[in-house]
Amino acid sequence: MSRPISLLFNPNIKTHGSTVHGIDADTAATAQAFHRSLPGYAPTPLHALPALSRHLGLGAVMVKDESQRFGLNAFKGLGASFAVARALAQHLGLADTQADFATLQQAAAEGCLKDVTLITATDGNHGRGIAWAAQQLGVRAVVLMPKGSSELRAGHIRNHGAECTITEVNYDDTVRRAAALAEEHGWLLVQDTAWSGYETVPLWIMQGYTTLVAEAAAQWDAPPTHVFLQAGVGSFAAAVAACLHALLGDACPKIVIVEAEQAACYHRSMSANDGQAHAVGGDMSTIMAGLACGEVSTLAWPFLRDHSTAFAAVADCVSAEGMRVLAAPKPGTDPAILSGESGAVGLGLLYALCSRPAYAAERAQLQLDDKARVLCINTEGDTAPDVYEAVVWRGYQGHS
């Protein structure tokens, strides 16, 4: 990549038509009602950044700060808890309406869940969310991580009582290994990506993510005109985008998908321009560990393909700059925001597009001007404190 950002505009964008079945306003209300029943639930803040918006020539910049979610330092607990509850209710033969925390706690206290084992693969945050959800109900959890994963992130998972192993294969192969172990041992696979024949649980996870959209809609003064969404497998991005479509209709913002260049499966798929998903293989070395996924989710791909305005593949330095901008805001009213490598990349992309003359054409095509109201989501805090310190304190730019 000759420039740290490769921005690809969608030539076939649809304003109506396809949706993600099961993601709508009612879903968001149901998910939020469930999350309100969990210990430690509180809406995460939606920060306005007026000083930054003035500096960038934008009407508004908003950051939904998921680093404060459930004390897990990331948003993944939303999807993990909702899906675990639905999976355990199904295991017990209960209706979805009975998949509430109190009912499952009672079942656990009565020993009905003592033989259940949950298993998942993760780059870090999803696995911690599963481990935390399992811990709340006294259920065994087994978590696999791809090679190169942070031992600190693995330690966070083990601190919730889960068994965590770092494999010698990449993320997508680790997902396949988790699925094989679930099949072999009769464990419950709770994975946040979908493939043919495995879509129910990933949909539950996506539904859980809609809580953050419902919260944001109650917090903003006016809805965004643009939303920058990180994509690994795409479940988070599709859940948020589809929920915004459901809530805002024709006023839905422009959707910009952001990926690490080493794992940009959506960007590659859109570049092929044949309507099909195309995988990225190899080690996918990037500081954005949460985005190091080379295969798209079958639930997320059709919606993001049809409704996203643009797809950005970015170098690690874009995320690193976003982390530093959020950590040390310009003097004024903006708060400092603790944002990790995957959490800051949307803001990093926005900052680069609006402050670098080299991206003037892309900025104009996206209509990033003084009427633009941009929403970014800080999906994680310093989930790897050593990497955070290297980037924010010592200027590390990531993999070259």
Secondary structure, DSSP 4 states (H G I P E B T S, - for coil): --SSEEEEE-TT--SSS---TT-SHHHHHHHHHHHHTSTT--PPPEEE-HHHHHHHT-SEEEEEEGGGSTTTTBTTHHHHHHHHHHHHHHHTT--GGG--HHHHHHHHHTTTTTT-EEEEE-SSHHHHHHHHHHHHHT-EEEEEE-TT--HHHHHHHHTTT-EEEE-SS-HHHHHHHHHHHHHHHT-EE--SS-BTTB-HHHHHHHHHHHHHHHHHHHH-SS--SEEEEE-SSSHHHHHHHHHHHHHHGGGPPEEEEEEEGGG-HHHHHHHHTSSS-----S----S-GGG---S--TTTHHHHHHH-SEEEEE-HHHHHHHHHHHHSPPSSSPPP----TTTSHHHHHHHHHHH-GGGHHHHHHHT-STT-EEEEEE-BS-SSHHHHHHHHTT------
